C-alpha cells in the first residue's frame, strides 16, 4: 500500500484507474471516502492523502480544467459554512444570523427579513468571513461569472439554474460537499429555510462552468 496526494481535478475513478485499481478496490482501501450507508462518494480536495496500491512514481495526467491551489484542509469558507449548519428561519420574528448574511450583501429596509431568499447571501457571508472578496450580491444570477471556473472540487461554489433577474425566483447556490451519479450534495443556506446538506439533480447545474472558486 502507498499513499497518494490528491491533485486538482482528481476524482475517485481517475485515481483508481491511474494505479490499476477498480473503484471497489479503491473504496476498500479508503472506506472513509464514501458516506456510510449511502454509496455517495465525498468530493476529494487537493492536498488530501489517500491510499493506493503499488508505488507512487508520478502524478496522473493533468486535468484540462482550471483548478484551485492545493489545500491540506477544506477551503476556509467551507470550514465556516460547516459551523453554520442548523441556522434556520424563525417562525416569529427574524433570525439575526440570517440578517447578518443578508447585510453582507447590502440588503436593508423592507427586504431585511429572514423570509427574503438568502442562499446567495449565505455564500457571500461565508466567503467574506474567510478573508476573500465575495460577489457582494444576494442574487444567484450575479454569481455565474464570479471567481474562476474549476473542476468539481470539495468546497467549490456550485450554481444551479434557472438564473433569472428576480432574486426570489432565481436558482440556488451553495458549497459542493459530495456527489453521486445523479446528484450534487450542497451545503447551502435557505434549503428548506435552513443551512443544511441536501441533494440537487445534476440536471439543474448551469451549463457553463457551474463550479466556481474564490481566487
Secondary structure as UniProt FT lines:
FT   STRAND          2..5
FT   TURN            8..9
FT   HELIX           12..18
FT   TURN            19..20
FT   HELIX           23..29
FT   HELIX           31..33
FT   TURN            36..38
FT   STRAND          41..42
FT   TURN            46..47
FT   STRAND          49..52
FT   HELIX           76..83
FT   TURN            84..86
FT   HELIX           96..103
FT   TURN            104..106
FT   HELIX           109..111
FT   TURN            114..115
FT   HELIX           119..129
FT   TURN            130..131
FT   HELIX           140..143
FT   TURN            144..145
FT   STRAND          148..149
FT   TURN            154..155
FT   STRAND          157..160
FT   HELIX           167..169
FT   STRAND          172..179
FT   STRAND          183..191
FT   TURN            192..193
FT   STRAND          194..201
FT   HELIX           202..204
FT   STRAND          211..213
//
